[in-house]
Amino acid sequence: MTAENVQVVRRFFEALADAGRASTPAEDLMQRFAREDVVYVEDPRWPGSDTYRGDVAVGECWSKYDELLGDAAAVSVVEVRDAGNEVVAIVQVSGRARESGVPYDHTWGYVCRTEDGRLSYFRAYLDFAEALEAAGLSP
């Protein structure tokens, strides 16, 4: 079952990477890969961080990221690791901010849970090593 969970998380983040190139709305991805009652928690260091509940609210949150980061954002899955009841995804995001043109390149960590083959919970970590540690894995 844990291999299946790893694949669910990997497929979600790979679809997210493809979505930017295909202009697929984040809301569509949430409906496709997440449970209706999915919970997403932003890193508390993220400006205005919050917790989002439900595929619609989470999709709207991620659509705002698309607006902020711009159309040319490149998302790549660096690693997805099994942590027993959780899965850790390490994801690199790079590009230029839409309004300012300022370049960015950051590697995020996400601790994820799945249920019934769909994403049920994920929490973002600005420092991917913290995500690994939170799930009991070594960086």
N, C-alpha and C positions, 0 to 999 in steps of 0.2 A: 504493500500500500504506500510506503514512503516514496518509492520510485515513481508511482503515479502522481503523488503530490508534487514532486520535483518537476515532473513534466507539465503539470497544470501551471505552475508558477513560471516555468521557462516559456511556455507557449504564450502566456499573458504578456510578459515583457518583450518577447520577440514580436508579438503582434503590435505592441506599443511602438516598437522601433519601426516596423513597417508602416504603421498608421501615419506617421509624419510624412513619409514619402508619398503615400496614397491619399493624404488629406482625409483620413477617416476620423470622424468625430469621436472624442473620448467617451461620450455617452454610449455610442454603439459598442465600443470595446467592453465597457462595463456590463452591458446587457448580454454580451456574448460570453464573457469569461468569468464574471463575478455573480455571486448569489444576490438575490434581490435585497437581502439584509446585510450586505457587505459593510464593513467598518474600515475606514482609512484614517490613520492618525499621522499628522504631520510632525516632524521634529520640532520640539518646543523652541528651538533656536531660529526656526524659519519665521520671518516677519509675519505677524498676524496669524500664527499657527492655530490650527483648530482640529477638531475631530469631526468626520463626516460619516453619516449613517445612511445607508441605502444606495443602490446603484445609481439612482438619478443624482443625488447630492454628490457622490464621489465623482461621477462623470462630469458634472458641472465644475467641480474643483479642478480636475485635470484639464478641462477645456481652458480654464483661466491660465494654467501653466503654459498651454500652447500659445495663448495670446501674448503672454509675457516673453516667452523664449523665442518666438518667431517661427516662421515656416521652415527655415533651414536647420532646425535643431536635429542633431544626429544623436540617436539613442542606440547604444550597443550593450548587449548582455555580456558582461565580463565573466561571471561565474554564477552558478546556482548550486547551493549545497544543502544537503539533507541534514536536518538537526533534530531528528526524531519526530516530535509532534509539530515542528515548524520547519520552514524552508527559508533559507537566506538567499536573496538575490543581490548581486553586486552589479550595478548598472551605471555606465558612463554616459553623461549627457554633455554635449558640446555644441557650440554654434555662436551666434551673435544675437544679443537682445534686440527685439523688434524695434523699440522706440529709440534706444540710445546707441545701438550699434556696438555696444561693448561686448568683446568676446568673452565666452565662458567655457570652462571645461572642468567638470566636476564628477567625481565618482561617488554615487549614493549607495547606501545599504538599505535593504528592506527585509524586515522579518515578516513572514507571511504564513497564513494558515489556510487550509482548504477544507472544504466539506462537500461531499457528493460530487467530486470532480470539478468544483468551482472555487474561486477565490472567496474566502469568507472574512478575512481580516488581513490588513497589512499596515505596517508602521514604518515610516521613513526615518532614516538616520543620516544626518549630514556627514558623519564620519562612518564610513562603511565598516571599519574595525569595531566600532561600538555595536553595530548590528550583529556581527559575528559573535562578539562577547555576550550580548544579550541572549543569544540563542545557545550559549554554552559551547561555542566553537572557538578555536584559536585562529587568529588572523594569518 
